[in-house]
């Protein structure tokens, strides 16, 4: 009998791609027969190639297969304007494509890893949400992924539990992902009274890894449509950014905050030479200069000496930050071993395999 790992969540950006990559590597290591499946892929925009970048990354790194892309991710719906692009008239067409692809790729395997929609609410309007897709495939259990590092995780769990029961599907187990270190003990404390008493197992508690879940400078550059102006420091595009700091104060105020952070992206105007130079003497991963304003040559020289990339943003500071809020850092090719280690160490595989 085929075992299904259908990853679903109430909130978006919970790390389903990260978990899928980890599951793939674990099953590969155990020499299991498996397949990866993402029913609805989400391309970057309505006007780009229909491929989902996460699916493309999985296929190019950890899951090589003879099946064409359309079998691994049969439906493509861009996030932008998707309400206008998808109507209920196409529901059956899309569900049939998903079902045909799933039946084809799941024939000769023991495990299927299904990466669900961004959230269980997505596409519910047209009946193509995770629950509807699962039911059309004959799947009645989904894995619930939670990233809440607060007691709100219990309310969200019960909301999802009650919703699933209303839709006649079950929670296979809960997987806590990207949890703040200081909250892990609290989750364990809440488990007995609020989760396992309902016969729903905790599949794992994965601590938030700054190395894995923080963006690289090159991801930030792409997100804001920025330009690298000091090629000599291009190797720094691979730097990890743990926090963002806006330099819109006097020099002493900026230094106070700069000394409190590690691996920061410091955002300021190109005309603030004093702040840029001060930032370069602290632990920064990159300078982001807003308004497409070129800095003083001394700033570029100092950044080159320290290997710190300078990114020129075409937008003002407010718009730049708004764009960065939408950034969803991805797993890099050189991080695969770290992913596998976290997955192996923190998931109860006896419950899954």
C-alpha positions as CSV (number, residue, x, y, z in Angstrom):
1,X,0.0,0.0,0.0
2,X,1.3,3.4,-1.0
3,X,2.0,5.8,1.9
4,X,1.2,9.5,1.2
5,X,3.0,12.5,2.8
6,X,0.6,15.3,1.8
7,X,2.1,18.5,3.3
8,X,-0.5,21.2,4.0
9,X,-0.7,24.3,6.2
10,X,-3.1,27.0,7.4
11,X,-0.5,29.7,6.8
12,X,1.8,30.4,3.9
13,X,5.6,30.2,3.8
14,X,5.9,27.3,6.3
15,X,8.7,25.5,4.5
16,X,6.8,22.8,2.5
17,X,9.5,22.9,-0.2
18,X,12.2,22.5,2.4
19,X,10.4,19.6,4.0
20,X,9.8,18.0,0.6
21,X,13.5,18.2,-0.2
22,X,14.3,16.6,3.2
23,X,11.8,13.8,2.7
24,X,13.2,13.1,-0.8
25,X,16.7,12.8,0.6
26,X,15.6,10.6,3.5
27,X,13.7,8.2,1.3
28,X,16.5,8.1,-1.2
29,X,19.0,7.3,1.6
30,X,16.7,4.5,2.8
31,X,16.5,3.2,-0.8
32,X,12.7,3.5,-0.9
33,X,10.7,3.8,-4.1
34,X,9.0,7.2,-4.1
35,X,7.9,10.1,-6.2
36,X,7.5,13.8,-5.6
37,X,4.3,15.6,-6.7
38,X,3.1,19.2,-6.6
39,X,-0.5,19.3,-8.0
40,X,-0.5,23.1,-8.6
41,X,2.7,24.8,-9.5
42,X,3.0,28.6,-9.0
43,X,5.2,30.4,-11.5
44,X,6.8,33.7,-10.7
45,X,4.2,35.7,-12.6
46,X,1.5,35.3,-15.2
47,X,3.9,36.4,-18.0
48,X,6.8,34.0,-17.3
49,X,7.4,30.4,-18.1
50,X,4.8,28.3,-16.5
51,X,7.3,26.3,-14.4
52,X,7.2,26.7,-10.6
53,X,10.8,27.6,-9.5
54,X,10.5,25.4,-6.4
55,X,9.6,22.4,-8.5
56,X,12.3,23.2,-11.0
57,X,14.8,23.3,-8.2
58,X,13.7,20.0,-6.8
59,X,14.0,18.3,-10.2
60,X,17.4,19.8,-10.9
61,X,18.9,18.8,-7.5
62,X,17.5,16.0,-5.4
63,X,14.8,14.3,-7.6
64,X,15.8,13.3,-11.1
65,X,13.0,11.5,-12.9
66,X,12.1,10.3,-16.4
67,X,8.7,11.8,-16.1
68,X,8.2,15.2,-17.8
69,X,7.6,18.3,-15.7
70,X,3.8,18.2,-16.5
71,X,3.5,14.9,-14.7
72,X,5.2,16.2,-11.5
73,X,3.3,19.4,-11.5
74,X,0.3,19.1,-13.9
75,X,-1.4,22.4,-13.3
76,X,0.2,25.9,-13.3
77,X,-1.5,28.9,-11.8
78,X,0.5,32.1,-11.2
79,X,0.0,33.9,-7.9
80,X,-0.6,37.3,-9.5
81,X,-4.3,37.8,-10.5
82,X,-5.1,34.2,-10.1
83,X,-8.7,35.0,-9.0
84,X,-9.2,36.4,-12.5
85,X,-7.3,33.6,-14.3
86,X,-9.1,30.6,-12.7
87,X,-12.8,30.1,-12.7
88,X,-15.0,27.2,-11.6
89,X,-15.7,26.2,-15.2
90,X,-12.1,24.8,-15.3
91,X,-12.2,23.0,-12.0
92,X,-13.0,19.6,-13.5
93,X,-10.4,20.0,-16.2
94,X,-7.7,20.8,-13.7
95,X,-8.7,18.1,-11.2
96,X,-8.7,15.5,-14.0
97,X,-5.2,16.6,-15.1
98,X,-4.0,16.3,-11.5
99,X,-5.7,12.9,-11.2
100,X,-4.3,11.5,-14.4
101,X,-0.7,12.6,-13.6
102,X,-1.0,11.3,-10.0
103,X,-2.3,7.9,-11.2
104,X,0.6,7.7,-13.7
105,X,3.5,8.5,-11.3
106,X,2.2,6.7,-8.2
107,X,1.8,3.3,-9.8
108,X,5.2,1.7,-9.0
109,X,6.2,3.4,-5.8
110,X,5.8,2.9,-2.0
111,X,5.8,6.6,-1.0
112,X,4.4,9.8,-2.5
113,X,5.5,13.2,-1.3
114,X,2.9,15.8,-2.1
115,X,3.7,19.5,-1.7
116,X,0.4,21.2,-1.1
117,X,-0.8,24.7,-2.0
118,X,0.6,27.7,-0.1
119,X,-2.3,27.3,2.4
120,X,-5.4,25.2,2.7
121,X,-7.4,28.3,1.9
122,X,-5.8,28.8,-1.5
123,X,-8.1,28.0,-4.4
124,X,-11.0,27.0,-2.1
125,X,-13.2,29.4,-4.1
126,X,-12.9,27.1,-7.2
127,X,-12.7,23.8,-5.3
128,X,-9.1,23.2,-6.0
129,X,-7.8,23.6,-2.5
130,X,-5.7,20.9,-0.8
131,X,-8.7,19.1,0.7
132,X,-10.5,19.0,-2.6
133,X,-7.5,17.7,-4.4
134,X,-6.8,15.1,-1.7
135,X,-10.4,13.9,-1.9
136,X,-10.3,13.7,-5.7
137,X,-7.1,11.5,-5.4
138,X,-8.7,9.2,-2.7
139,X,-6.4,10.6,0.0
140,X,-8.0,11.1,3.5
141,X,-5.0,12.1,5.6
142,X,-2.9,15.2,5.4
143,X,0.2,16.3,7.3
144,X,-0.4,19.6,9.0
145,X,2.7,21.9,9.1
146,X,2.8,24.7,11.7
147,X,5.4,27.4,12.1
148,X,3.8,29.4,15.0
149,X,6.3,30.1,17.8
150,X,3.4,31.2,20.1
151,X,0.4,29.6,21.8
152,X,-1.6,30.6,18.8
153,X,-0.3,27.4,17.2
154,X,-2.9,25.5,19.3
155,X,-5.8,27.7,18.1
156,X,-4.7,27.3,14.5
157,X,-4.3,23.5,15.0
158,X,-7.9,23.2,16.3
159,X,-9.3,25.4,13.6
160,X,-7.6,23.1,11.0
161,X,-8.7,20.0,12.8
162,X,-12.3,21.1,13.0
163,X,-12.2,22.2,9.3
164,X,-10.7,18.9,8.2
165,X,-13.3,16.9,10.1
166,X,-16.1,19.0,8.5
167,X,-14.6,18.1,5.1
168,X,-14.2,14.4,6.1
169,X,-10.4,14.2,6.1
170,X,-8.0,13.6,8.9
171,X,-4.7,15.0,10.2
172,X,-2.0,12.3,9.8
173,X,0.2,14.2,12.2
174,X,1.6,17.6,13.0
175,X,5.0,18.8,11.9
176,X,6.3,21.9,13.7
177,X,8.8,23.6,11.4
178,X,11.0,26.8,11.7
179,X,10.3,27.0,15.4
180,X,12.2,29.5,17.5
181,X,14.6,27.7,19.9
182,X,13.1,29.3,23.0
183,X,9.6,28.1,22.1
184,X,10.4,24.4,21.6
185,X,10.1,23.6,25.3
186,X,6.6,25.2,25.3
187,X,5.4,23.2,22.4
188,X,6.5,20.0,24.2
189,X,4.6,21.2,27.3
190,X,1.4,21.8,25.3
191,X,1.5,18.6,23.4
192,X,0.0,16.2,25.9
193,X,-3.0,18.2,26.9
194,X,-3.8,19.8,23.5
195,X,-2.6,17.5,20.7
196,X,-1.7,13.9,21.4
197,X,-4.9,13.3,23.5
198,X,-6.8,13.4,20.2
199,X,-4.6,10.6,18.8
200,X,-2.8,13.0,16.5
201,X,1.0,12.4,16.7
202,X,3.7,15.0,16.7
203,X,5.8,14.0,13.7
204,X,8.6,16.4,14.5
205,X,9.7,19.7,15.9
206,X,12.3,21.4,13.7
207,X,14.1,24.4,15.1
208,X,14.4,27.5,12.9
209,X,17.8,27.5,11.2
210,X,19.3,30.9,10.4
211,X,21.6,29.2,7.9
212,X,18.7,27.6,6.0
213,X,15.8,30.0,6.4
214,X,17.7,33.3,6.0
215,X,18.0,34.8,2.5
216,X,21.2,35.2,0.5
217,X,22.2,38.6,-0.9
218,X,21.6,37.4,-4.4
219,X,17.9,36.5,-3.5
220,X,17.5,40.0,-2.1
221,X,19.0,41.5,-5.2
222,X,16.5,39.6,-7.4
223,X,13.5,40.4,-5.2
224,X,14.0,44.2,-5.3
225,X,15.2,44.3,-8.9
226,X,18.6,45.7,-7.7
227,X,21.9,46.2,-9.4
228,X,25.3,45.1,-8.1
229,X,27.6,48.0,-8.5
230,X,30.9,46.5,-7.2
231,X,31.6,43.4,-9.2
232,X,34.8,43.0,-7.2
233,X,32.7,41.9,-4.3
234,X,30.4,39.6,-6.3
235,X,31.4,36.6,-4.2
236,X,29.5,38.3,-1.3
237,X,26.2,37.7,-3.2
238,X,26.2,34.3,-1.4
239,X,26.3,36.0,2.0
240,X,23.5,35.1,4.4
241,X,21.3,38.0,5.7
242,X,19.9,37.5,9.2
243,X,18.2,40.9,9.6
244,X,17.4,44.1,7.8
245,X,18.3,47.5,9.3
246,X,17.2,50.9,7.8
247,X,19.6,53.7,8.2
248,X,17.4,56.8,8.5
249,X,18.9,58.3,11.6
250,X,22.0,60.1,12.7
251,X,25.4,58.4,12.8
252,X,25.4,57.6,16.6
253,X,21.9,56.2,16.4
254,X,22.8,54.0,13.5
255,X,25.9,52.7,15.3
256,X,23.9,51.8,18.3
257,X,21.7,49.4,16.2
258,X,24.5,48.1,14.0
259,X,26.4,46.9,17.0
260,X,23.5,44.8,18.1
261,X,22.9,42.8,14.9
262,X,24.8,40.1,12.9
263,X,25.0,39.7,9.2
264,X,22.7,42.6,8.4
265,X,21.5,44.1,5.2
266,X,21.9,47.8,5.8
267,X,19.5,49.9,3.8
268,X,20.1,53.6,3.3
269,X,20.3,56.3,0.7
270,X,23.3,56.6,-1.6
271,X,23.9,60.1,-0.3
272,X,24.4,58.9,3.3
273,X,28.1,58.3,3.0
274,X,28.6,58.6,6.8
275,X,26.1,55.8,7.5
276,X,27.4,53.6,4.7
277,X,31.0,53.9,5.9
278,X,29.9,53.2,9.5
279,X,28.0,50.1,8.4
280,X,31.0,48.7,6.5
281,X,32.9,48.7,9.8
282,X,30.3,46.4,11.4
283,X,28.9,42.9,10.7
284,X,26.9,43.6,7.5
285,X,26.4,41.2,4.6
286,X,25.4,43.9,2.1
287,X,24.6,47.6,1.6
288,X,21.4,48.4,-0.1
289,X,21.3,51.9,-1.4
290,X,17.8,53.1,-2.3
291,X,16.5,55.6,-4.9
292,X,19.1,54.3,-7.5
293,X,21.5,56.8,-6.0
294,X,25.2,56.1,-6.6
295,X,27.4,56.3,-3.5
296,X,30.7,58.1,-3.0
297,X,33.7,56.3,-4.5
298,X,35.2,55.9,-1.1
299,X,32.2,53.7,-0.1
300,X,32.7,51.4,-3.1
301,X,36.5,51.2,-2.4
302,X,35.8,50.3,1.3
303,X,33.2,47.7,0.4
304,X,35.5,46.1,-2.2
305,X,38.2,45.8,0.4
306,X,35.8,44.0,2.8
307,X,34.1,41.9,0.1
308,X,30.7,43.4,0.8
309,X,28.4,43.7,-2.2
310,X,26.6,47.0,-2.7
311,X,23.1,46.7,-4.3
312,X,21.5,49.7,-5.9
313,X,17.7,49.6,-5.5
314,X,15.5,51.4,-8.1
315,X,12.9,52.1,-5.4
316,X,12.6,54.4,-2.4
317,X,13.3,52.9,1.0
318,X,9.6,52.2,1.8
319,X,9.0,50.4,-1.4
320,X,12.2,48.5,-1.1
321,X,11.2,47.2,2.3
322,X,7.8,46.3,1.1
323,X,9.3,44.2,-1.6
324,X,11.6,42.5,0.9
325,X,8.7,41.6,3.0
326,X,7.5,39.4,0.2
327,X,10.8,37.6,-0.1
328,X,10.6,33.8,0.4
329,X,14.1,32.5,0.8
330,X,14.8,29.2,-0.9
331,X,17.1,26.3,-0.1
332,X,20.5,26.5,-1.9
333,X,22.3,23.6,-3.6
334,X,25.1,23.8,-1.1
335,X,22.7,23.3,1.8
336,X,21.4,19.8,1.0
337,X,23.4,18.0,3.7
338,X,22.1,20.5,6.3
339,X,18.5,19.9,5.2
340,X,18.9,16.1,5.5
341,X,20.5,16.4,8.9
342,X,17.6,18.5,10.3
343,X,15.1,16.1,8.8
344,X,16.7,13.0,10.1
345,X,17.4,14.3,13.6
346,X,14.1,16.0,14.3
347,X,11.4,13.8,12.6
348,X,10.0,10.6,14.1
349,X,10.5,8.4,11.1
350,X,9.1,5.4,13.0
351,X,5.7,7.0,12.6
352,X,6.2,7.7,8.9
353,X,8.1,4.7,7.5
